[in-house]
Amino acid sequence: MTMQQAVSTDPEIMGGTLCFAGTRVPVRNLFDYLEGGNGIDTFLDSFNWISRDQVLAVLEHSAARLEEEANASAA
């Protein structure tokens, strides 16, 4: 699943906050769960309408962006 399939933003939904596609659940909620010491399964249990593929796409995209930024800073 691509990042574009996993998330969406719409000014009419949650004021344009980046949300998991087809939901009103902000992507930030996933990171809040992880920061709080919870795992992906706990997040998915709480938001069972979000797929594991969506969560993995967000995490993979985030990791790639962090790596790109780190490499750009090192150059």
Gaussian input, Z-matrix of N, CA and C with variables (Angstrom, degrees):
# hf/3-21g

backbone

0 1
 N
 C     1     B1
 C     2     B2     1     A1
 N     3     B3     2     A2     1     D1
 C     4     B4     3     A3     2     D2
 C     5     B5     4     A4     3     D3
 N     6     B6     5     A5     4     D4
 C     7     B7     6     A6     5     D5
 C     8     B8     7     A7     6     D6
 N     9     B9     8     A8     7     D7
 C    10    B10     9     A9     8     D8
 C    11    B11    10    A10     9     D9
 N    12    B12    11    A11    10    D10
 C    13    B13    12    A12    11    D11
 C    14    B14    13    A13    12    D12
 N    15    B15    14    A14    13    D13
 C    16    B16    15    A15    14    D14
 C    17    B17    16    A16    15    D15
 N    18    B18    17    A17    16    D16
 C    19    B19    18    A18    17    D17
 C    20    B20    19    A19    18    D18
 N    21    B21    20    A20    19    D19
 C    22    B22    21    A21    20    D20
 C    23    B23    22    A22    21    D21
 N    24    B24    23    A23    22    D22
 C    25    B25    24    A24    23    D23
 C    26    B26    25    A25    24    D24
 N    27    B27    26    A26    25    D25
 C    28    B28    27    A27    26    D26
 C    29    B29    28    A28    27    D27
 N    30    B30    29    A29    28    D28
 C    31    B31    30    A30    29    D29
 C    32    B32    31    A31    30    D30
 N    33    B33    32    A32    31    D31
 C    34    B34    33    A33    32    D32
 C    35    B35    34    A34    33    D33
 N    36    B36    35    A35    34    D34
 C    37    B37    36    A36    35    D35
 C    38    B38    37    A37    36    D36
 N    39    B39    38    A38    37    D37
 C    40    B40    39    A39    38    D38
 C    41    B41    40    A40    39    D39
 N    42    B42    41    A41    40    D40
 C    43    B43    42    A42    41    D41
 C    44    B44    43    A43    42    D42
 N    45    B45    44    A44    43    D43
 C    46    B46    45    A45    44    D44
 C    47    B47    46    A46    45    D45
 N    48    B48    47    A47    46    D46
 C    49    B49    48    A48    47    D47
 C    50    B50    49    A49    48    D48
 N    51    B51    50    A50    49    D49
 C    52    B52    51    A51    50    D50
 C    53    B53    52    A52    51    D51
 N    54    B54    53    A53    52    D52
 C    55    B55    54    A54    53    D53
 C    56    B56    55    A55    54    D54
 N    57    B57    56    A56    55    D55
 C    58    B58    57    A57    56    D56
 C    59    B59    58    A58    57    D57
 N    60    B60    59    A59    58    D58
 C    61    B61    60    A60    59    D59
 C    62    B62    61    A61    60    D60
 N    63    B63    62    A62    61    D61
 C    64    B64    63    A63    62    D62
 C    65    B65    64    A64    63    D63
 N    66    B66    65    A65    64    D64
 C    67    B67    66    A66    65    D65
 C    68    B68    67    A67    66    D66
 N    69    B69    68    A68    67    D67
 C    70    B70    69    A69    68    D68
 C    71    B71    70    A70    69    D69
 N    72    B72    71    A71    70    D70
 C    73    B73    72    A72    71    D71
 C    74    B74    73    A73    72    D72
 N    75    B75    74    A74    73    D73
 C    76    B76    75    A75    74    D74
 C    77    B77    76    A76    75    D75
 N    78    B78    77    A77    76    D76
 C    79    B79    78    A78    77    D77
 C    80    B80    79    A79    78    D78
 N    81    B81    80    A80    79    D79
 C    82    B82    81    A81    80    D80
 C    83    B83    82    A82    81    D81
 N    84    B84    83    A83    82    D82
 C    85    B85    84    A84    83    D83
 C    86    B86    85    A85    84    D84
 N    87    B87    86    A86    85    D85
 C    88    B88    87    A87    86    D86
 C    89    B89    88    A88    87    D87
 N    90    B90    89    A89    88    D88
 C    91    B91    90    A90    89    D89
 C    92    B92    91    A91    90    D90
 N    93    B93    92    A92    91    D91
 C    94    B94    93    A93    92    D92
 C    95    B95    94    A94    93    D93
 N    96    B96    95    A95    94    D94
 C    97    B97    96    A96    95    D95
 C    98    B98    97    A97    96    D96
 N    99    B99    98    A98    97    D97
 C   100   B100    99    A99    98    D98
 C   101   B101   100   A100    99    D99
 N   102   B102   101   A101   100   D100
 C   103   B103   102   A102   101   D101
 C   104   B104   103   A103   102   D102
 N   105   B105   104   A104   103   D103
 C   106   B106   105   A105   104   D104
 C   107   B107   106   A106   105   D105
 N   108   B108   107   A107   106   D106
 C   109   B109   108   A108   107   D107
 C   110   B110   109   A109   108   D108
 N   111   B111   110   A110   109   D109
 C   112   B112   111   A111   110   D110
 C   113   B113   112   A112   111   D111
 N   114   B114   113   A113   112   D112
 C   115   B115   114   A114   113   D113
 C   116   B116   115   A115   114   D114
 N   117   B117   116   A116   115   D115
 C   118   B118   117   A117   116   D116
 C   119   B119   118   A118   117   D117
 N   120   B120   119   A119   118   D118
 C   121   B121   120   A120   119   D119
 C   122   B122   121   A121   120   D120
 N   123   B123   122   A122   121   D121
 C   124   B124   123   A123   122   D122
 C   125   B125   124   A124   123   D123
 N   126   B126   125   A125   124   D124
 C   127   B127   126   A126   125   D125
 C   128   B128   127   A127   126   D126
 N   129   B129   128   A128   127   D127
 C   130   B130   129   A129   128   D128
 C   131   B131   130   A130   129   D129
 N   132   B132   131   A131   130   D130
 C   133   B133   132   A132   131   D131
 C   134   B134   133   A133   132   D132
 N   135   B135   134   A134   133   D133
 C   136   B136   135   A135   134   D134
 C   137   B137   136   A136   135   D135
 N   138   B138   137   A137   136   D136
 C   139   B139   138   A138   137   D137
 C   140   B140   139   A139   138   D138
 N   141   B141   140   A140   139   D139
 C   142   B142   141   A141   140   D140
 C   143   B143   142   A142   141   D141
 N   144   B144   143   A143   142   D142
 C   145   B145   144   A144   143   D143
 C   146   B146   145   A145   144   D144
 N   147   B147   146   A146   145   D145
 C   148   B148   147   A147   146   D146
 C   149   B149   148   A148   147   D147
 N   150   B150   149   A149   148   D148
 C   151   B151   150   A150   149   D149
 C   152   B152   151   A151   150   D150
 N   153   B153   152   A152   151   D151
 C   154   B154   153   A153   152   D152
 C   155   B155   154   A154   153   D153
 N   156   B156   155   A155   154   D154
 C   157   B157   156   A156   155   D155
 C   158   B158   157   A157   156   D156
 N   159   B159   158   A158   157   D157
 C   160   B160   159   A159   158   D158
 C   161   B161   160   A160   159   D159
 N   162   B162   161   A161   160   D160
 C   163   B163   162   A162   161   D161
 C   164   B164   163   A163   162   D162
 N   165   B165   164   A164   163   D163
 C   166   B166   165   A165   164   D164
 C   167   B167   166   A166   165   D165
 N   168   B168   167   A167   166   D166
 C   169   B169   168   A168   167   D167
 C   170   B170   169   A169   168   D168
 N   171   B171   170   A170   169   D169
 C   172   B172   171   A171   170   D170
 C   173   B173   172   A172   171   D171
 N   174   B174   173   A173   172   D172
 C   175   B175   174   A174   173   D173
 C   176   B176   175   A175   174   D174
 N   177   B177   176   A176   175   D175
 C   178   B178   177   A177   176   D176
 C   179   B179   178   A178   177   D177
 N   180   B180   179   A179   178   D178
 C   181   B181   180   A180   179   D179
 C   182   B182   181   A181   180   D180
 N   183   B183   182   A182   181   D181
 C   184   B184   183   A183   182   D182
 C   185   B185   184   A184   183   D183
 N   186   B186   185   A185   184   D184
 C   187   B187   186   A186   185   D185
 C   188   B188   187   A187   186   D186
 N   189   B189   188   A188   187   D187
 C   190   B190   189   A189   188   D188
 C   191   B191   190   A190   189   D189
 N   192   B192   191   A191   190   D190
 C   193   B193   192   A192   191   D191
 C   194   B194   193   A193   192   D192
 N   195   B195   194   A194   193   D193
 C   196   B196   195   A195   194   D194
 C   197   B197   196   A196   195   D195
 N   198   B198   197   A197   196   D196
 C   199   B199   198   A198   197   D197
 C   200   B200   199   A199   198   D198
 N   201   B201   200   A200   199   D199
 C   202   B202   201   A201   200   D200
 C   203   B203   202   A202   201   D201
 N   204   B204   203   A203   202   D202
 C   205   B205   204   A204   203   D203
 C   206   B206   205   A205   204   D204
 N   207   B207   206   A206   205   D205
 C   208   B208   207   A207   206   D206
 C   209   B209   208   A208   207   D207
 N   210   B210   209   A209   208   D208
 C   211   B211   210   A210   209   D209
 C   212   B212   211   A211   210   D210
 N   213   B213   212   A212   211   D211
 C   214   B214   213   A213   212   D212
 C   215   B215   214   A214   213   D213
 N   216   B216   215   A215   214   D214
 C   217   B217   216   A216   215   D215
 C   218   B218   217   A217   216   D216
 N   219   B219   218   A218   217   D217
 C   220   B220   219   A219   218   D218
 C   221   B221   220   A220   219   D219
 N   222   B222   221   A221   220   D220
 C   223   B223   222   A222   221   D221
 C   224   B224   223   A223   222   D222

   B1=1.4450
   B2=1.5281
   B3=1.3073
   B4=1.4544
   B5=1.5257
   B6=1.3074
   B7=1.4586
   B8=1.5313
   B9=1.3301
   B10=1.4554
   B11=1.5327
   B12=1.3137
   B13=1.4602
   B14=1.5258
   B15=1.3128
   B16=1.4609
   B17=1.5149
   B18=1.3304
   B19=1.4642
   B20=1.5180
   B21=1.3228
   B22=1.4595
   B23=1.5180
   B24=1.3017
   B25=1.4503
   B26=1.5141
   B27=1.3090
   B28=1.4571
   B29=1.5227
   B30=1.3138
   B31=1.4603
   B32=1.5329
   B33=1.3123
   B34=1.4679
   B35=1.5283
   B36=1.3363
   B37=1.4652
   B38=1.5255
   B39=1.3079
   B40=1.4687
   B41=1.5297
   B42=1.3265
   B43=1.4574
   B44=1.5199
   B45=1.3194
   B46=1.4594
   B47=1.5144
   B48=1.3315
   B49=1.4648
   B50=1.5253
   B51=1.3208
   B52=1.4529
   B53=1.5240
   B54=1.3324
   B55=1.4717
   B56=1.5201
   B57=1.3167
   B58=1.4536
   B59=1.5230
   B60=1.3167
   B61=1.4650
   B62=1.5235
   B63=1.3267
   B64=1.4560
   B65=1.5138
   B66=1.3521
   B67=1.4597
   B68=1.5270
   B69=1.3078
   B70=1.4613
   B71=1.5334
   B72=1.3158
   B73=1.4614
   B74=1.5294
   B75=1.3371
   B76=1.4649
   B77=1.5252
   B78=1.3041
   B79=1.4631
   B80=1.5231
   B81=1.3062
   B82=1.4708
   B83=1.5348
   B84=1.3263
   B85=1.4692
   B86=1.5218
   B87=1.3226
   B88=1.4629
   B89=1.5271
   B90=1.3289
   B91=1.4599
   B92=1.5232
   B93=1.3208
   B94=1.4668
   B95=1.5246
   B96=1.3266
   B97=1.4676
   B98=1.5196
   B99=1.3279
   B100=1.4657
   B101=1.5259
   B102=1.3176
   B103=1.4703
   B104=1.5257
   B105=1.3159
   B106=1.4586
   B107=1.5188
   B108=1.3311
   B109=1.4546
   B110=1.5190
   B111=1.3168
   B112=1.4643
   B113=1.5152
   B114=1.3054
   B115=1.4554
   B116=1.5115
   B117=1.3084
   B118=1.4629
   B119=1.5203
   B120=1.3298
   B121=1.4654
   B122=1.5235
   B123=1.3178
   B124=1.4653
   B125=1.5158
   B126=1.3229
   B127=1.4621
   B128=1.5244
   B129=1.3255
   B130=1.4669
   B131=1.5254
   B132=1.3228
   B133=1.4605
   B134=1.5244
   B135=1.3254
   B136=1.4617
   B137=1.5277
   B138=1.3166
   B139=1.4653
   B140=1.5249
   B141=1.3114
   B142=1.4715
   B143=1.5302
   B144=1.3024
   B145=1.4624
   B146=1.5255
   B147=1.3271
   B148=1.4662
   B149=1.5206
   B150=1.3228
   B151=1.4643
   B152=1.5265
   B153=1.3227
   B154=1.4615
   B155=1.5307
   B156=1.3296
   B157=1.4584
   B158=1.5297
   B159=1.3350
   B160=1.4627
   B161=1.5244
   B162=1.3203
   B163=1.4602
   B164=1.5263
   B165=1.3216
   B166=1.4612
   B167=1.5238
   B168=1.3321
   B169=1.4682
   B170=1.5219
   B171=1.3283
   B172=1.4670
   B173=1.5318
   B174=1.3105
   B175=1.4609
   B176=1.5268
   B177=1.3260
   B178=1.4613
   B179=1.5251
   B180=1.3225
   B181=1.4608
   B182=1.5330
   B183=1.3193
   B184=1.4679
   B185=1.5208
   B186=1.3099
   B187=1.4615
   B188=1.5266
   B189=1.3159
   B190=1.4619
   B191=1.5248
   B192=1.3277
   B193=1.4723
   B194=1.5225
   B195=1.3148
   B196=1.4633
   B197=1.5239
   B198=1.3186
   B199=1.4655
   B200=1.5279
   B201=1.3281
   B202=1.4710
   B203=1.5214
   B204=1.3271
   B205=1.4554
   B206=1.5242
   B207=1.3137
   B208=1.4574
   B209=1.5325
   B210=1.3141
   B211=1.4703
   B212=1.5171
   B213=1.3147
   B214=1.4730
   B215=1.5265
   B216=1.3157
   B217=1.4611
   B218=1.5176
   B219=1.3211
   B220=1.4598
   B221=1.5222
   B222=1.3217
   B223=1.4721
   B224=1.5164
   A1=108.16
   A2=115.61
   A3=119.82
   A4=110.63
   A5=115.73
   A6=120.87
   A7=110.21
   A8=117.01
   A9=121.29
   A10=111.77
   A11=117.58
   A12=121.80
   A13=111.44
   A14=116.87
   A15=121.87
   A16=113.67
   A17=117.05
   A18=120.58
   A19=110.69
   A20=113.92
   A21=119.46
   A22=109.35
   A23=114.97
   A24=121.74
   A25=107.89
   A26=115.48
   A27=121.87
   A28=107.19
   A29=117.52
   A30=119.41
   A31=113.31
   A32=116.61
   A33=121.31
   A34=113.09
   A35=116.30
   A36=120.93
   A37=108.44
   A38=116.13
   A39=122.52
   A40=111.79
   A41=116.32
   A42=120.84
   A43=114.52
   A44=116.95
   A45=120.92
   A46=113.98
   A47=117.26
   A48=121.15
   A49=109.79
   A50=117.04
   A51=121.46
   A52=108.82
   A53=116.12
   A54=122.25
   A55=109.91
   A56=115.07
   A57=119.28
   A58=107.61
   A59=116.98
   A60=122.65
   A61=111.13
   A62=114.68
   A63=120.94
   A64=114.07
   A65=117.59
   A66=120.98
   A67=109.80
   A68=114.95
   A69=122.17
   A70=109.64
   A71=116.07
   A72=121.84
   A73=108.69
   A74=117.44
   A75=119.59
   A76=111.87
   A77=115.64
   A78=121.35
   A79=109.53
   A80=117.29
   A81=122.25
   A82=111.18
   A83=116.97
   A84=120.10
   A85=111.85
   A86=116.94
   A87=120.44
   A88=109.79
   A89=116.42
   A90=119.80
   A91=111.41
   A92=117.28
   A93=120.17
   A94=110.78
   A95=117.09
   A96=120.89
   A97=110.73
   A98=115.84
   A99=119.77
   A100=110.99
   A101=117.01
   A102=120.74
   A103=110.99
   A104=116.66
   A105=120.96
   A106=113.86
   A107=117.05
   A108=120.72
   A109=114.26
   A110=116.69
   A111=120.88
   A112=109.72
   A113=116.01
   A114=120.99
   A115=111.80
   A116=114.99
   A117=121.60
   A118=110.74
   A119=117.06
   A120=119.75
   A121=111.74
   A122=117.45
   A123=120.57
   A124=110.05
   A125=116.76
   A126=121.10
   A127=109.83
   A128=116.25
   A129=120.21
   A130=112.21
   A131=117.78
   A132=120.59
   A133=110.66
   A134=116.50
   A135=120.82
   A136=112.11
   A137=116.56
   A138=122.21
   A139=108.48
   A140=116.00
   A141=120.33
   A142=113.98
   A143=118.42
   A144=121.51
   A145=111.11
   A146=117.11
   A147=121.84
   A148=107.43
   A149=116.57
   A150=119.48
   A151=111.57
   A152=114.31
   A153=120.66
   A154=109.66
   A155=117.33
   A156=120.88
   A157=111.31
   A158=117.29
   A159=120.16
   A160=110.56
   A161=116.74
   A162=121.65
   A163=110.13
   A164=117.22
   A165=120.42
   A166=111.63
   A167=117.56
   A168=120.40
   A169=110.64
   A170=117.24
   A171=121.28
   A172=110.20
   A173=117.25
   A174=120.55
   A175=111.62
   A176=117.27
   A177=120.93
   A178=110.27
   A179=116.95
   A180=120.86
   A181=110.27
   A182=116.13
   A183=120.71
   A184=110.96
   A185=117.00
   A186=120.87
   A187=110.74
   A188=117.16
   A189=121.09
   A190=110.86
   A191=117.35
   A192=120.92
   A193=111.04
   A194=117.56
   A195=120.37
   A196=111.23
   A197=115.47
   A198=119.72
   A199=110.45
   A200=117.21
   A201=121.10
   A202=110.46
   A203=116.90
   A204=120.71
   A205=111.47
   A206=117.11
   A207=120.92
   A208=110.28
   A209=116.70
   A210=120.55
   A211=111.00
   A212=117.17
   A213=120.68
   A214=110.41
   A215=117.46
   A216=121.09
   A217=111.94
   A218=116.31
   A219=121.36
   A220=111.77
   A221=116.31
   A222=120.04
   A223=112.31
   D1=137.96
   D2=178.27
   D3=-87.26
   D4=163.70
   D5=177.18
   D6=-60.86
   D7=-38.18
   D8=-179.93
   D9=-64.39
   D10=-29.38
   D11=176.43
   D12=-80.63
   D13=-28.93
   D14=-173.37
   D15=-81.03
   D16=-31.44
   D17=-174.40
   D18=-131.94
   D19=165.35
   D20=176.05
   D21=-151.54
   D22=161.46
   D23=174.31
   D24=-139.49
   D25=134.63
   D26=-177.50
   D27=-148.11
   D28=124.21
   D29=-179.21
   D30=-57.23
   D31=-21.97
   D32=-179.41
   D33=-85.38
   D34=-11.24
   D35=-178.90
   D36=-118.74
   D37=117.10
   D38=178.45
   D39=54.84
   D40=32.07
   D41=177.00
   D42=63.18
   D43=24.52
   D44=178.64
   D45=88.63
   D46=5.87
   D47=177.03
   D48=-60.70
   D49=139.52
   D50=177.37
   D51=-65.28
   D52=118.48
   D53=-176.93
   D54=-124.40
   D55=160.73
   D56=171.13
   D57=-64.77
   D58=134.66
   D59=-175.37
   D60=-53.97
   D61=134.83
   D62=177.68
   D63=78.87
   D64=8.38
   D65=-178.46
   D66=-134.83
   D67=177.46
   D68=171.43
   D69=-113.16
   D70=25.31
   D71=-179.39
   D72=-95.21
   D73=112.91
   D74=178.88
   D75=-63.78
   D76=142.76
   D77=176.65
   D78=-58.28
   D79=-33.13
   D80=179.26
   D81=-54.21
   D82=-32.57
   D83=179.08
   D84=-57.99
   D85=-38.23
   D86=178.45
   D87=-60.21
   D88=-47.45
   D89=-178.73
   D90=-67.57
   D91=-33.87
   D92=175.31
   D93=-62.71
   D94=-42.33
   D95=177.18
   D96=-60.98
   D97=-46.46
   D98=-178.27
   D99=-66.41
   D100=-41.34
   D101=178.02
   D102=-63.23
   D103=-30.21
   D104=179.53
   D105=-80.31
   D106=3.13
   D107=177.49
   D108=91.05
   D109=6.85
   D110=178.00
   D111=-89.77
   D112=154.97
   D113=178.60
   D114=-96.23
   D115=176.70
   D116=178.92
   D117=-59.41
   D118=-40.19
   D119=-178.55
   D120=-61.76
   D121=-37.96
   D122=177.78
   D123=-64.76
   D124=-42.72
   D125=177.18
   D126=-60.23
   D127=-47.93
   D128=-178.58
   D129=-65.58
   D130=-32.60
   D131=175.69
   D132=-66.04
   D133=-35.68
   D134=-179.53
   D135=-77.31
   D136=-30.20
   D137=-178.63
   D138=-127.82
   D139=68.48
   D140=-171.40
   D141=-69.48
   D142=-4.23
   D143=176.13
   D144=-89.70
   D145=-4.58
   D146=174.20
   D147=-96.84
   D148=136.43
   D149=-177.11
   D150=-88.67
   D151=155.17
   D152=175.33
   D153=-59.45
   D154=-36.92
   D155=178.76
   D156=-60.98
   D157=-38.71
   D158=177.18
   D159=-63.26
   D160=-46.26
   D161=-179.35
   D162=-61.96
   D163=-45.92
   D164=-179.34
   D165=-64.68
   D166=-37.07
   D167=177.54
   D168=-62.50
   D169=-42.14
   D170=178.76
   D171=-64.12
   D172=-46.23
   D173=-178.25
   D174=-66.27
   D175=-41.59
   D176=179.60
   D177=-65.30
   D178=-42.19
   D179=178.67
   D180=-63.95
   D181=-43.27
   D182=-179.71
   D183=-62.98
   D184=-43.44
   D185=179.10
   D186=-62.90
   D187=-42.37
   D188=179.34
   D189=-63.70
   D190=-41.83
   D191=178.84
   D192=-64.66
   D193=-42.18
   D194=178.02
   D195=-61.46
   D196=-41.74
   D197=179.05
   D198=-64.87
   D199=-42.35
   D200=178.18
   D201=-60.52
   D202=-44.77
   D203=-179.53
   D204=-65.72
   D205=-39.62
   D206=178.64
   D207=-64.53
   D208=-41.86
   D209=179.10
   D210=-66.85
   D211=-38.29
   D212=178.90
   D213=-67.00
   D214=-37.23
   D215=179.40
   D216=-69.74
   D217=-31.71
   D218=-178.19
   D219=-77.27
   D220=-21.17
   D221=-176.24
   D222=-77.90

